[in-house]
Amino acid sequence: MIRCKSVAEKNSSGNSVWLLKRNPLVRRLFLGIFTIGFAAGALRFLFPWQVLNLGGTESLISLGGTLSAIGQVIGLLLLSRLFRGKRSSMLVSGLLLAAFALTTALAQDSFILTSARLFEGAGAGLLALLIIRVSCEFESSRGETVGTLLSALFLGSAIGQGAAGIAVENMSLVLSLSQLAAIQLLGFILFVPFLPVLGLMLPRIEDQPVSTTNEGPKEHKHFHFSHLIRVLLTKRVVLLATIYFLYDFSHGFYTPILSILINNNGVPINQIGLGYLTGDLVWGGIQLYAGRVVDRIGHLWPLVLSLLAKGTIVFFYAGVFSFTSLVLLLALAGASEGFLEPARNDAAMAYSPTSNLTHDHSHYYLVHAPGMSFSLAKHDHEHMHVTGTDEVVSVLQTVGLLGFALGAGGGAWMLLEHFSMSFLTIVGGAILILAGVLSAGFRFVRTAEPL
């Protein structure tokens, strides 16, 4: 359990200097997250084509999105409890991604490859909560912190996607390999150096648990679910959970098959990779600036406008028939989402109410004195439980991931029912616009009122 307090940031007055420049911890985490993002971006980009190469279908690709979301829930709710240190969290996330890379290199069955998305998702979920936990240590620049670390993830992913598309195309031509063999070879190339490179960075990252201070009440192993429910059932948190759900439901609906749709429109894989590279570079680059904007003006209008803009852009994805239109749309989408992620995550941290629960109960134990028989004794023991930011954010992230899983499952079902992939993008855009309209409700819900 953590609460958002300014603990790690000693020089909060130097906000005119970029956090990435003035804080060594953020720089080290930036490099580690960038490395993981690079490998993850390449592998996710290649996944749809490899499923088809192994005899799978578009609906199986969508199922992969569902399994990835389930894996992220496991990472958020289970692995984040087991691995709380910065270094250990990044190491486990890297190991899980390495398992997905090895499966990509060796899999001869499309279902086995799809099942491996569980590993990739679990690592991504653990990494996402690490970013939130670290951001909570920088209260005066919370939006900039989450924007900076997310930009590392998306910049790495952007370069990974672009490099993967170009590499597969060139390897197929130069080495006379099929696309299936080229992707398997690239998966092996990513697997071999990935862990050693990550291992060189990890010793520079402190491994103490991400927490506040040693003062105050301690965590206890038992858990009061009803207490957390009362904390969550405020109007702001419920509205934010709805937006999390709709946003990720939309992306689960259309993103797993987007690259296949564009490829079917006549855009080759290497150009799709470059288009994704452009979009994610814009996305990651803008997040470096967007976090500072969120810190200055708040998260409301960046959240509303970015959702409305992204939903409108998604409507046009089905009409991409050239590299130029692909780059233009993905760059615009990257610009809109560059403001969305810092705003959404800042809202999650801002609306996570910290609440205390104090209770006592009896502890029973056996006592024995010389010359006397054993007897049963008891004493009363008082516990204080603090529900803080990471519990609430974990729930919000889980709601979003469940939305993604349901969206991907719904997309797979619609493809089986012979709806077109273009129709899925139209539905996805409409859901994003609905989320944008609902997010304007934060203007009228300013207090943590219960439902």
Buried (B, 14 or more C-beta within 10 A) or exposed (E): BBBBBBBBBEEEEBBEEBBBEBBEBBBBBBBBBBBBBBBBBBBBBBBBBBBBBBEBBBBBBBBBBBBBBBBBBBBBBEBBEEBBBBBBBBBBBBBBBBBBBBBBBBBEEBBEBBBBBBBBBBBBBBBBBBBBBBBBBBBBBBBBBBBBBBBBBBBBBBBBBBBBBBBBBEBBEEEEBEBBBBBBBBBBBBBEEBBEBBEEBBEBBBBEEBBBEEEEEEEEEEEBEEBBEBBBEBBBBBBBBBBBBBBBBBBBBBBBBBBBBBBEBEBEBBBBBBBBBBBBBBBBBBBBBBBBBBBEEBBBBBBBBBBBBBBBBBBBBBEBEEBEBBBBBBBBBBBBBBBBBBBBBBBBBBBBBBBEBEEEEEEEEEEEEEEEEEEEEEEEEEBBBBBBBBBBBBBBBBBBBBBBBBBBBBBBEBBEEEEEBBBBBBBBBBBBBBBBEBBBBBEEBEEBEEE
